Amino acid sequence: MINQLLGADILPSSPIPTSANIVEIKGGAHKQALAYLTDGDAIEFDLETELEQIKNYAADGNKVVKIEITHPSKLLSEHVSVMDTPGIDSTDDAHKVSTESALHLADVIFYVMDYNHVQSELNFSFTKTLKDRGKPVYLVVNQIDKHMDFELDFEEYRDSVREGFATWGIEPDGLFFTSLMEADHEENMYDQLEDKLHQLFADKAALLSNSVVASALYLIEEHAKVRAAKNAERKAELRAVLDSFGEDTEEIVGQAQVLQEEYSVWLAAPEALAEDLKKAVGSLLDNAKITPFQTTEKAGAYVASRRPGFKVGFLFGNAKKTQEEIDNRLQALYSDLQDKVQTNIDWHIRGILVQAVERFNLHDEAFHKAVADTFHVDFQPELLAAAVKEGGLSSDEYMYQYAKDIAAEIKSLYRREAQRFIEMGVALAKRRAETDGAQHRDLIAKAEQIGAALTEIEALNRAEQGDVDSLIGILSGKGA
C-alpha cells in the first residue's frame, strides 16, 4: 500500500512484517535509509543494496528505535512524512510500544485492515482507542478483491462494516474500500484514498494545529488516569470504611451532629455548674442580712455582759446570777441568729443547689434527697462566745464589728457546707459525660471516620481535577 501511494518500490511488497519499530518515509531528493539505535547512534544504509540489513535491524526492537527512509515522491512534500507501524495484533511488547509511540507523533491516522478480519473485536477496540485520542481516523479495508458476490452482495458487506463500527460508537472520518491487486475493481476506492491524502497534506498547517491540541488533551487525559490509578487503592480503602457503616452514613452524621452539641454541653457542665453555684452561693451569702438592727442590739447586749466588772445585783452582785445573765444574753443572740440564718440563708442555699443541678438537666433523686436530709450547718453558742475579742470590749462601737465577725463566721460555715454539695453536683455532671456520653462518643467517632473518609476522597478527586484544569489552562494559554 505504501509503495503504491508513493509511486516507488521503497519497501518489499510485504513490508517488514516483523518490524518492531516505526518506519518513517519522508520525501527528499536523495535516497537514504537511517537506523536510529537505542544507544543514540545512527547507521546509514544504501536503500537499494542493503534492504535486507535494514529488515534485520527493523526486527530488533531492543537496539533499534526507528528506521527513517528518504525517497523522492510526488505525494510527500517538505515537512510531510508517512509512518508505518507494526501490526496491532502482534504479541511482541516491543511492537506495541513502537506503535503506541507512533500514535503520539501522527497528525492523522489511516488504519489499514484485511478484508477478512475487519469486524474483529481487536479492530473495533483499537479503532475506538484511536478515535478517543481526538485525531482524524480513516479506515481502509484492503484486499476487497477477496470478496465473493455470490456469498454476499458487496453493498450489504459495506453496510455491515459501517454498522459494526457504529455499534461500538465509532464514527470514522472516512472509510475506504481498496484493492491493490485489482485496480479496476468496481468498488475500489483507491483513487479517493489518494485524493484524501493529497487534500490532507495540502492543509497540513491546520492538521498540525489540531493534532497538537488533540495529542495534548489525550496526554492530559492519560495523566488523569495515571493519577487516578495511583489514588485508586487509597480510595478503595476509604470506601471500604464508608461501606462498613452500611447505607445510613448520612443518618449517622446527622445524629452525631445533634449528639455532638449535647455532648459538648455535657463536657463543659462540670466546670460551668461549679462556677454557677459558687457565684450564686457567694452572691447569696454576701447579700444575706443576718445581723439587722435588732440582732446587732442583742450582740451589743452580749458584748456588754462580757466586759470586766459586769455584775448583776446591788453593790457587789451575785456571781451566779451574773453568769446566768451572760448565758441568757448569749442564748438570746443565738436564737435570733438561728432564725435569721434559717430564713435568709439556709432555705435559699438548698434551693440554689437543687435548681442549678436541674438547670443543667442533671435529674438525680439521690442528690435532691441529700440536699433535703443532710445539708446542715451546725453553729453553737460557743462559736458566738469564742468570737468575742477581749481587746475590743472597752469600746461601745465594738458591738458593730462583733456583729460583722459572727456573721462572717456563720457564712463561712455555709460556704464550706455548700462546697460539699457543689462537688457532689460536679461529680454528677462528670459521671453523665463519662457514662451516658459513651454512646455519644461512639456515634461521634463513627461520624468523624465517615467525615474524614469523605474529606480525603474529595481532596483526592479535587487534586486530580486540579491537575487537569491546570494543564488545560496551560494549553489554552490561561496558565503558566
Sequence and secondary structure as in RCSB ss.txt:
>XXXX:A:sequence
MINQLLGADILPSSPIPTSANIVEIKGGAHKQALAYLTDGDAIEFDLETELEQIKNYAADGNKVVKIEITHPSKL
LSEHVSVMDTPGIDSTDDAHKVSTESALHLADVIFYVMDYNHVQSELNFSFTKTLKDRGKPVYLVVNQIDKHMDF
ELDFEEYRDSVREGFATWGIEPDGLFFTSLMEADHEENMYDQLEDKLHQLFADKAALLSNSVVASALYLIEEHAK
VRAAKNAERKAELRAVLDSFGEDTEEIVGQAQVLQEEYSVWLAAPEALAEDLKKAVGSLLDNAKITPFQTTEKAG
AYVASRRPGFKVGFLFGNAKKTQEEIDNRLQALYSDLQDKVQTNIDWHIRGILVQAVERFNLHDEAFHKAVADTF
HVDFQPELLAAAVKEGGLSSDEYMYQYAKDIAAEIKSLYRREAQRFIEMGVALAKRRAETDGAQHRDLIAKAEQI
GAALTEIEALNRAEQGDVDSLIGILSGKGA
>XXXX:A:secstr
 HHHHHTS  S SS  TT  SEEEEEE SS EEEEEETTS EEEE TTT HHHHHHHHT TTTEEEEEEEE  SS
  TT EEEE   TT   HHHHHHHHHHHHH SSEEEEEEGGGTT HHHHHHHHHHHHTTS EEEEEE GGG  TT
TS HHHHHHHHHHHHHHTT   SEEEE  SS TT TT  HHHHHHHHHHHHHTHHHHHHHHHHHHHHHHHHHHHH
HHHHHHHHHHHHHHHHHHTTTT HHHHHHHHHHHHHHHHHHHHHHHHHHHHHHHHHHHHHHH   S HHHHHHHH
HHHHHTSTT   SSTT  HHHHHHHHHHHHHHHHHHHHHHHIIIIIHHHHHHHHHHHHHTT   HHHHHHHHHH 
     HHHHHHT  GGGTT TTHHHHHHHHHHHHHHHHHHHHHHHHHHHHHHHHHHIIIIIHHHHHHHHHHHHHH
HHHHHHHHHHHHHHHHHHHHHHHHHTTS  
